[in-house]
């Protein structure tokens, strides 16, 4: 009887640990993309300052002339992904890169133009990683996922991992947000905000990259709540115009 109770306790303990692993951390992590997959991103920058002497970074002008930034998976071997990058400019120029990344260790190799330095080490992470799990499971220095959330896509809802990092030094704060599709481990959005404060003067520089086309799944469109707000706004505006027009219409009285 005691042996049976001990066996039952051990079994329940193992089952509990497995359940926690599913909810938090990594479970059967692997490469979630395949050869031939491609991902297109918009890439824009914003600059705002009340400092009359502040000027935007020289790269911002070039970045805002970008048509799209593309990642194309050329080969997958074990946990290593070989991929090409292309920054397509609105003037017809192309900047290419030949790259590779190991999603177990996080090690990356970039040759040519591989995109922004702040993000080209985070295009991929191991797939099927949950909250508080390591992005690169075999690395002791790997960042961990801060939270997961459901995002609505035209094809349905998908789990998205979120990793955020913040650094402050000498009055400058740099905050970076990375979002990944959990099933594939592919980055879907990146945003970096740099705020420089000097007394009452403040300069804000923001870079944003977001996926808008992919061979793997239908990418997010306008959220349903946003669409509802827009529709309501249009209806309200139309009603106001009709009421105003009716008030301005002259009334004729028959004698």
N, C-alpha and C positions, 0 to 999 in steps of 0.2 A: 504493500500500500504506500509506504514512504517513497519507494523507488518510483512508483507511478506519479506521485505528487511532484517529485523532483523533476521527472521527465516533462511533465506538463508545464511546470514553471519555466524550465529552460526553453521549451518550445515557444511559449508565449513571449518570453524575453527576446528571442531571436526574431519572432514575428513583429514585435514592436519596433525593434531596431530597423528592420527592413522597411516598415511603414514610414518611419522617420526619414530614412534615406530617400524614399520616394518624394516626400514632401519637401525636404531640405537637402540640397546638395546634388551630387551626381549619381545618375543611374544609367549604366550601359552607355557611357559617353562614346561618341564616335564622330567621324566626318559625316556631315549631313548634306553635303552638296555633291554633285557629280560632274564629270567631264561634259562640257558643252553648256552648262548653266551660265547665264549672264545676268547682271544686275546693273541697272542704270540709275544714277543719282543726280539730283539737282545740287548745285553748289553755289552758295551766295554768301556775301559778307555785308555787315552793317557797321556804321561808325557814327558815334554821336559824342559831342564834347562841348562843355561850356568854357573850355580853355582856349583862348584866341590863338595860342601858339601851337596847339596840337594839330597834327596832320595824320590822315589815315595811312596805314602801312602801304608801301608801294605795291605789294602783291594784291591788295583788294581790288584795284582797278582791273587787273588782269583776270582775277577770279570771277568778277561779276560780268565778264565777257564770255563766260563758259556756257556752251550749249548743254553739255552733260558730262558726267564722269562715269566711266564704264569699267566694271570688273567682269572678266571672262575666265571661267575655270577651264584650263587646258588639260589638266590631268590630275588624278587622285591616286596616291599610292600609300596604303596604310593610313597613318594619321597626317600625312603630308599632302598639301594642296598646292599645285602649281597654277598660277593664274597670270593673266595679262591685264594691264590697265591702259586706259586711254582717256586723256582729257581733251575733249573736242571743243574747240573755240568757235564762237559765232562767226569769226572771220575765215573759217575753214581750216585753221591750223589743228594739228594733232600732236599731243605729247604722249609717247608710249612708255610703258614700263614692263619688265619681265620679272615676276616675283614668285616667291614660294613662302609657305607658312606651315608649321607643324602645330596642329590644334591641341596636341597633348602637352607640349613643352612651351608653346608660345613663341618659339624661335622663328624669326622672319628674315628673308633675304630680299632686298630690293635692288634692281638694276634699272637705270633710267629714271623716268618720272613715275613714282608709285603713289602719287597723291599727297595730301598734306602730311607733314612729318608727325603731327599730333595724333593722327588717326591711322596711319598705314600699318601699325602693329596690331590693329584691332578690327580688321575687316571680317575676321572669322573667329569663332570660339568653338569649343567642343559642343556637339549637339546634345539635347536631352539633359541639360544641366539646370537644376532648380535653384531656388533662393538659398543663399549662403553657400552655394557650391562654388568650387574653383572653376574659373573660366578655362584654364589650361591644367587639367587634372594632375599631370606628372611634374608640375613645377611648384616648388615650395614658395616661390615668390609671386605666384599667380594672384591677380585680383580676384575678388569674390563678388558674386551677384548680390546687389543690395535688395532688390525686390523683383517680383514678377507681376504682370497684369495682363488682362485680356484686352486685345485691340480688335476692333471690328474691321473686317475686310469684305469686299464684295462677295467673296466665296465663303464667308463665315468668320467666326472669331478664332484668333490664334493667340497662344501664350507668347508674351514678349518679356525678355530679360532686360533688366536695367542696371547699369553700372555707372556710378558717379564718383568723381574725385574732385577735391577742392584744395588748392594750395594758396597760401598768402605769404608774401615776402615784400618788405619795404614799401608798403602802401599799395601793392598790386595783388588783386585776387584773381585767380584763374580757376574757373569751374568748368568741368567737362562732363557731358552726359553722353553715354553710349547706350543704344537700344539694339537688341538682337532678337531675331526670330528663334524661339526655343527649339523648335523641331529641326531646323537646319543649321543653327549656329551662325547664321549670316547677319551681319550688321544691317539694320534698316534705317537707322537715324543717328546722327552725331551733331552735337551742339557744343561749342566752346565760347564762353563769355569771359573776356578779360576786362577788369575794372581797375583803372589807375586813379587813386585819390591823392590829391595834394592840397590840403586845406579845404577851401570851398570849391575847388576845381575838381572835376571828375571827367574821365574819358572812358567810354564804353566801346569796346571792339568785340563783335560777335561773328563767328563763322558757323554756318549751318550746312549740313549735307543730309539729304533725305531721299530714300528710294522712291522712284515713281514708275519704274517698269522692270519686269523680271520674267524670265522663262519658267520660273518655278511655281509662282502663285500670283494671284491677282493682288496688286498692291492697294493700300488704303486709299479711299477716296474721301469726300467730305463726310465727317461723322454724321450719323442720323440726327443728333441734337442740333448740329450746326445747320443742316438742311432745313430742319423745322423752324429754327429762328429766322433764317433767310426768307422762307415762305411766308411766315407770319409778318415779317417786316414789309415784304412786298404787298401783301394784302392790306396792311394798315396804311401804307403810303398811297395805294390805289384808292382806298376809301376816302382818304383825306383830299385827294385830287378831285374826286367826283363830287364831294360835298362842297368844296370851294367853287367848282365850276357851276354847280346848281345855284349857289348863292349869288354868283355874278350874272346869271342869266336874267335878262330884263323881262318883266312881266307886262303884258299888254292887256288893257281893259277895254272891253267893248262898250260903246255908248248906246 
